[in-house]
Amino acid sequence: MREEIINCSNEVTAFVANNESDVEAFRIKYSGKKGILNDFFARFKDVPNNEKKETGQVLNQLKMLVAEKIESLTSQFQSGQQSTIKIDDYTRPAQFDFAGSRHPISIVRNKMISIFERMGFSVEEGPEIEDDWHNFSALNFPPEHPARDMQDTFFIDTNPDIALRTHTSSVQIRVMENNKPPIRSIFPGRVYRNEAISARAHCFFHQIEGLYVDKNVTFADLKHALLHFSREMFDSKTNIRLRPSYFPFTEPSAEMDISCNLCGGEGCAFCKYTGWVEILGCGMVDPNVLQNCNIDPTVYTGYAFGVGVERITNLLYGVKDLRMFSENDIRFLEQFEGA
Ligand code: PHE
């Protein structure tokens, strides 16, 4: 029995508890009514007289050991508890909870999305890591187009086929490859360009692409959708103008200006006294692009546009430095309110 008691003492010393119920289980196992200690004491009367002294000593040591162990384990968990709930200064002011606010880019993106949703556009997304086909080739970019240059595009692992998308137009291709017209969708997302970071340029920013493909879609439909968007986004007196431009994937192509939202078109320093500010690129989907997606350009036509979210945010809030949007300065971010 002496051996048994010594083994048991070693177990007690080595025991570790992870929580209070471990401590309670330990207490019941060793010093409970039917516990190990009582069992030893009950069997003690059968120990031969010549061994009683030695056995009694180790048994008493075990009893003390168990009592000490229970005390130290109990205080271990109690002290942990006390330090979290102890109130030592009742005059201390209560702690305030700070509710975060939505990022200005998210606020404006959500507002843009809801305007287009009300016009019947659904929302789709595509990957930020793209292949050459979806970002360039299917969009009718000729092989020597400068946008394919490493200086403008971030390629992955020097594999010229895989890049971070440079615009959300890549999602046009994915959606047209996988759906039959009518298609009326917008594609919000982040895009990447290999630009030196400055107040006016950043290596990533956000766009919302729009695409409408059906029978008899015309340039007038495009113009009407964009006018409606501009008036919802800015104010009901906003005017738009379209200037001829060039994109490989639209024909004809245009850039769109809105009447300056600061001076209402009168001319001010913000619009460089022109009364107009540029907000987006757009055009009729090039027949080659439809063909690349197996949509018959003799049956269907479509329009597309791409708006920069940072650009709209700048116009709405007068944020002049693009870097503010990604610096995470709380003093800047907490000024914006919106869903
Ligand atoms: N993808 C163009 C850009 O990033 C914008 C655009 C989209 C132009 C759709 C025309 C049609 O500049």
Boltz pocket constraint, residues with backbone or C-beta under 6 A from the ligand:
constraints:
  - pocket:
      binder: B
      contacts: [[A, 166], [A, 167], [A, 168], [A, 169], [A, 209], [A, 210], [A, 247], [A, 250], [A, 254], [A, 281], [A, 282], [A, 283], [A, 304], [A, 305], [A, 306], [A, 307]]
      max_distance: 6.0
